[in-house]
Amino acid sequence: MSRRVNITRLLDRGTFNDRVIHQLGWSMAFSAGALNAGGFLAVHRYTSHVSGVVSSMADHFALGELRLALSALLMLLSFMAGAMHSTWLIIWARRQRLRGGYGVSIMEEAFLLLLFGLLGAGLSLHKGLLTPPTVLLLCFIMGMHNTVVTKLSRGLLRTTHMTGIATDIGIELSKLLYLDRAGPGRGQRVQANHAKLKLYLLILVAFFAGGVVGALGFKHLGYGFSLPLASGLFLLGLRPVWYDVRLRLRLWQQQGWAVKDNS
């Protein structure tokens, strides 16, 4: 796999190289791990574990615990709403001929994470009839978080769900260790995709490392640890957004010069 194979395209139909996707993948996985593990200490729920949420909803429903089942349903709907909102932002950016739609989504996620940090302590003391608002807000953020890399990689990467990543690692390891005795006329040889295996391992390690950092951060700083996490996300989304800002300013300047030349 060459270094500049195009996995996806920018929102203005340009190309997006592997290196950028890889950097975005592991950095988003790190922050997702921090949010997931740290969020568990803060709100006592793993908000990115949708499989667990759906399973718990089924269990509670079967046991007649309708209030808890409805609570899990709200978590699921909040995650889906976050994914819908992030997708809408990316589509809107594409229609506006912008490159930074994913950057806008990441920056908005950073502001929502700040809101989680500012309001979390107070809201957690007044748990509502169903699910605490902090849990729903974090589920919404995680839905946005997972959507960005999923959209840009055309579904090849996930940054909040390690089940798929672990499955892909197992598939590539099986290919790597398979003793291929295929001779002429017996079909294609079994070959592992080393670049893909390396990326999946990097994402898994980044998610774990982020979880350790997030757990320690929320343990010692509480909701205040949302500030450095939000700052990291903000800086991650700032580069593509700033590119769009500079591009638009340059275009407006050129249009202004054209008007002056014609007058």
Sequence and secondary structure as in RCSB ss.txt:
>XXXX:A:sequence
MSRRVNITRLLDRGTFNDRVIHQLGWSMAFSAGALNAGGFLAVHRYTSHVSGVVSSMADHFALGELRLALSALLM
LLSFMAGAMHSTWLIIWARRQRLRGGYGVSIMEEAFLLLLFGLLGAGLSLHKGLLTPPTVLLLCFIMGMHNTVVT
KLSRGLLRTTHMTGIATDIGIELSKLLYLDRAGPGRGQRVQANHAKLKLYLLILVAFFAGGVVGALGFKHLGYGF
SLPLASGLFLLGLRPVWYDVRLRLRLWQQQGWAVKDNS
>XXXX:A:secstr
  TT EEEE TTS EEEHHHHHHHHHHHHHHHHHHHHHHHHHHSS TT HHHHHHHHHHHHHTT HHHHHHHHHH
HHHHHHHHHHHHHHHHHHHHTT S HHHHHHHHHHHHHHHHHHHHHHHHTS  SSS HHHHHHHHHHHHHHHHHH
HHTTTS  SS HHHHHHHHHHHHHHHH      TTS       HHHHHHHHHHHHHHHHHHHHHHHHHHHHGGGG
HHHHHHHHHHHHHHHHHHHHHHHHHHHHHHHHHHHHH 
